Amino acid sequence: MAGVPRQDGPIRVCGLIPVYNNPMTLERVVSRVQAYLDTVIIVDDGSTDDTRSIAGRLAADPAAHVYLKRLPRNSGKGAAVQAGQQLAQENGFTHALQVDADGQHNLDDIPQFLVRTQENPQALIAGSPVFGTDIPAVRRHGRKLTTLVTAIEAGSLSLPDAMCGFRIYPLAAILSLGRISKRMIYDPEVLVRASWAGIPIVSVTTRVRYLSAEGGGVSHFRMVRDNVINVCVHGWLMLQAPLRWVLRATRARRS
């Protein structure tokens, strides 16, 4: 893995929760993460509802070990995740466990992710979701298409679901990848760029549920804006892909 920072010292993992207008689920998600990790970083991506006060209250308790980073305006999930990664590294953490704030992830699977990180601290540990009947059909087909496209871009059929936001990032290696998109396309793009860089990607099977709006399930996906961004980013990744495959193969032969 020439050129990619290695993790050789003690492993320190924090939780990382990007949030935008999820007041019904945020506190519960923070509590569940802290059942396994002492410290949680919340990145409030310009929330305009009660999420702001809930996040502020959680961070105000010094015994809670909650860091709060506020973005001045809604900038996108990728922007929030990258801001949280920077903050985590600045505070001495080597890895960040990213989970979504909407309560869809089975956080009782966190120990599996932590075990995989202990076994392979250089790796990006990515959730491989198992869905129930509650997943909307449009999302199921959309995820399949995105996963196929990212497999082509990465030149690998072994990548897990590219849109699952339940992951552990090795911070030094991921931050060394440079600038990545700020919006929801971040999740698949960082997976592709990590693969190009030779960062190992290890998948963990985890169940994912879709909550109703009454239960706090809210989608912030904007059909026109986000699809235009997705097409542009995937087009750029496709153009780069052949050269990236060659560079990765060259590094692998030299290592």
Buried (B, 14 or more C-beta within 10 A) or exposed (E): BEEBBEBEEEBBBBBBBBBBBBBBBBBEBBEBBBEBBEBBBBBBBBBEEEBBEBBBEBBEEEEBBBBBBBBEEBBBBBBBBBBBBBBBBEEEBBBBBBBBBBBBBBBEBBEBBBEBBEEBBBBBBBBBBEBEEEBEEEBEEBBEEBBEBBBBBBBBEEBBBBBBBBBBBBBBBBBEBEEBBBBBBBBBBBBBBBBBBBBBBBBBEBBBBBBEEEEBBBEBEEEEEBEEBBEEBBEEBEEBBEEBBEBBEEBEEEE
